[in-house]
Amino acid sequence: IIFSFLSSFLFFFEMLAETEMEVAEQSVLWEVFPNMEPWIVDAVYYSMACGADRMERCIRALGEMQGPQPASPVPALAPESLRSTPRQQRAPTQLANTSMSTLGQSLSLLLDRPPSSPSSSLPTQITSPPATPRQSPSLPCVANMPLPEFLRSTVPSEVSWVSGVKAESASTDFRFDPTKMAAGLRLDHDALTVEQVNSAATHKIAILTKGFTAGRLYFEFVILEAGTNRHVMIGVTDGSQANMLTSSFYPGSATDKGVSYGAHNGNRHFSNTTATYGPTASKGDKIGVLLNCDFGTVSFFKNGASLGAALGADVYRVGATYYPAVTLYELGQKVGVCGFAADR
């Protein structure tokens, strides 16, 4: 029955079509109606092949039946009385756009029917919807899937020596920020890893999305590729350096009141100085950071073992927002944000 109905439905609109709609217009339906069953969106797209004007009218009719759509690029066009009525109770005559009443009645039946698997009953011309998730213009979306094994870690037992520490795990709220990184860096794995892709050997910083002004936080990075010289810097920045994204910069350099651990020499870098600190690090090593905003101190960990305090309260900028950050120097170097087992 559904096949016969759709065949007639599509044939009617095929007769009106003169030009084929751009593929981009199909994505409009997906953005406006993200919760609609995929085969219905495909059917509507196929039937709207007669042009953008009829597509707009179709979207209006669908909006009137489904009610307001959160985060939709097309505003809700239905009257309040219609939007406040449950879809199952709406009569076709409630559609404000009377010129689309036939389409509205048809789609009402389809939208209100129980979910099913219609792929075997649809005409072969109707294609499947895009399989890849939609992404925001500014930040890639984190797929709803387990964290990659190479980014998994556990919180070191020594972290508990400081009371009230919160472990920050890789997530949609805690990953690299594409608007806060130097040129020559690229993000991968839903912005949980950063790689140096420029041949020019300069310090290029990548900052995470979340900063902290209070509390006691622990977070961790893994060195996925160290390069030839292992010149990878991991730490926190107060963001005070104006040209930090356009110059050779790492946390603790210039006027920055942050601190970084250098994998190539094991030194700590703060107040534009360098001091002997701990062992070196290379590919596969996990470098943890314990940021104690309450005490004004920063400590580093290597593979779960504490290296001791690297920044003291005499340097710490009270009231500043400190951001986790990574600096890569050499082509091919790559670092990832770790997630903890308890959060997955």
Backbone hydrogen bonds, N-H to C=O, Kabsch-Sander energy under -0.5 kcal/mol:
donor,donor_aa,acceptor,acceptor_aa,energy
5,F,1,I,-2.6
6,L,2,I,-2.9
7,S,3,F,-2.4
8,S,4,S,-2.2
9,F,5,F,-2.6
10,L,6,L,-3.1
11,F,7,S,-2.2
12,F,8,S,-2.0
13,F,9,F,-1.2
14,E,10,L,-2.2
15,M,11,F,-1.5
16,L,13,F,-0.8
17,A,13,F,-0.8
17,A,14,E,-0.8
25,E,22,E,-1.4
26,Q,22,E,-0.5
26,Q,23,V,-1.2
27,S,23,V,-0.9
28,V,24,A,-0.7
29,L,25,E,-0.9
29,L,26,Q,-0.5
30,W,26,Q,-1.2
31,E,27,S,-2.1
32,V,28,V,-2.5
33,F,29,L,-2.9
36,M,33,F,-1.3
40,I,37,E,-1.1
41,V,37,E,-1.7
42,D,38,P,-2.2
43,A,39,W,-2.0
44,V,40,I,-2.6
45,Y,41,V,-2.6
46,Y,42,D,-2.6
47,S,43,A,-2.1
48,M,44,V,-1.5
49,A,46,Y,-1.1
51,G,48,M,-1.4
55,M,51,G,-1.6
56,E,52,A,-2.5
57,R,53,D,-1.7
58,C,54,R,-2.3
59,I,55,M,-2.5
60,R,56,E,-2.1
61,A,57,R,-2.2
62,L,58,C,-2.7
63,G,59,I,-2.6
64,E,60,R,-1.9
65,M,61,A,-1.4
66,Q,62,L,-2.8
67,G,63,G,-1.8
72,S,69,Q,-1.4
82,L,79,P,-0.9
83,R,79,P,-2.2
84,S,80,E,-2.1
85,T,82,L,-1.2
89,Q,86,P,-1.8
90,R,86,P,-0.5
90,R,87,R,-1.2
94,Q,91,A,-2.3
95,L,92,P,-1.6
98,T,96,A,-1.5
100,M,97,N,-1.7
101,S,98,T,-1.6
104,G,100,M,-3.0
105,Q,101,S,-2.8
106,S,102,T,-2.1
107,L,103,L,-2.7
108,S,104,G,-2.2
109,L,105,Q,-1.7
110,L,106,S,-1.7
111,L,107,L,-3.2
112,D,108,S,-1.9
113,R,109,L,-0.6
113,R,110,L,-0.7
120,S,117,S,-0.5
121,S,118,P,-1.9
122,L,118,P,-0.5
122,L,119,S,-0.8
126,I,123,P,-1.3
127,T,125,Q,-0.6
136,S,139,L,-0.9
143,A,141,C,-0.7
145,M,143,A,-2.1
151,L,148,P,-1.9
152,R,149,E,-1.4
153,S,339,G,-2.0
159,V,156,P,-1.2
160,S,157,S,-1.4
161,W,158,E,-1.5
162,V,159,V,-1.8
163,S,161,W,-0.5
165,V,162,V,-0.8
166,K,216,R,-3.1
167,A,165,V,-0.5
168,E,166,K,-0.5
168,E,218,Y,-3.0
169,S,167,A,-0.7
170,A,338,C,-1.4
171,S,174,F,-1.6
174,F,171,S,-0.6
176,F,191,A,-2.5
177,D,207,I,-2.6
180,K,177,D,-1.9
182,A,205,I,-2.4
183,A,245,L,-0.7
185,L,182,A,-1.0
186,R,195,E,-2.2
188,D,193,T,-2.2
192,L,188,D,-1.1
192,L,189,H,-1.0
193,T,188,D,-2.0
194,V,335,V,-2.5
195,E,186,R,-2.4
196,Q,333,Q,-2.6
197,V,184,G,-3.0
197,V,195,E,-0.6
198,N,184,G,-0.7
202,T,200,A,-1.3
202,T,329,Y,-0.6
204,K,202,T,-0.5
204,K,328,L,-2.4
206,A,326,V,-2.8
207,I,180,K,-2.3
208,L,324,P,-2.3
209,T,175,R,-2.5
212,F,322,Y,-2.3
217,L,291,L,-2.7
218,Y,166,K,-2.3
219,F,289,V,-2.0
221,F,287,I,-2.4
222,V,336,G,-2.2
223,I,285,D,-2.6
224,L,222,V,-0.9
224,L,334,K,-1.8
225,E,334,K,-2.2
230,R,226,A,-0.8
232,V,230,R,-2.3
233,M,327,T,-2.6
234,I,261,Y,-2.0
235,G,325,A,-2.4
236,V,259,V,-2.2
237,T,323,Y,-2.4
242,A,240,S,-0.6
244,M,241,Q,-1.3
246,T,243,N,-1.1
247,S,243,N,-1.3
249,F,203,H,-1.4
249,F,247,S,-0.8
253,S,250,Y,-2.1
256,D,253,S,-2.0
259,V,236,V,-1.6
260,S,269,H,-1.7
261,Y,234,I,-3.2
262,G,267,N,-2.6
263,A,232,V,-2.9
263,A,261,Y,-0.6
266,G,262,G,-2.6
268,R,275,A,-2.5
269,H,260,S,-2.5
270,F,273,T,-1.6
271,S,256,D,-0.6
271,S,258,G,-0.6
272,N,252,G,-3.5
273,T,270,F,-2.3
275,A,268,R,-2.2
278,G,266,G,-2.9
281,A,263,A,-2.6
284,G,223,I,-3.7
285,D,282,S,-2.1
287,I,221,F,-2.5
287,I,285,D,-0.5
288,G,286,K,-0.6
288,G,301,F,-1.9
289,V,219,F,-3.2
290,L,299,S,-3.0
291,L,217,L,-2.5
291,L,289,V,-0.7
292,N,290,L,-0.7
292,N,297,T,-2.5
293,C,215,G,-2.1
293,C,291,L,-0.9
294,D,215,G,-0.7
296,G,292,N,-2.0
297,T,292,N,-1.7
298,V,311,L,-1.5
299,S,290,L,-2.0
300,F,308,G,-1.4
301,F,288,G,-2.3
302,K,305,A,-2.6
303,N,286,K,-3.4
305,A,302,K,-1.9
307,L,300,F,-3.2
308,G,300,F,-0.5
310,A,298,V,-3.6
311,L,298,V,-1.5
315,V,312,G,-1.4
316,Y,312,G,-2.1
318,V,316,Y,-1.0
320,A,317,R,-1.8
322,Y,212,F,-3.0
322,Y,320,A,-0.7
323,Y,237,T,-2.9
325,A,235,G,-2.7
326,V,206,A,-2.3
327,T,233,M,-3.1
328,L,204,K,-2.5
329,Y,231,H,-0.6
332,G,196,Q,-2.9
333,Q,330,E,-1.9
334,K,225,E,-2.2
335,V,194,V,-2.1
336,G,222,V,-2.4
337,V,192,L,-2.8
338,C,220,E,-2.6
339,G,151,L,-2.7
341,A,153,S,-1.6
343,D,340,F,-2.1
344,R,341,A,-1.6
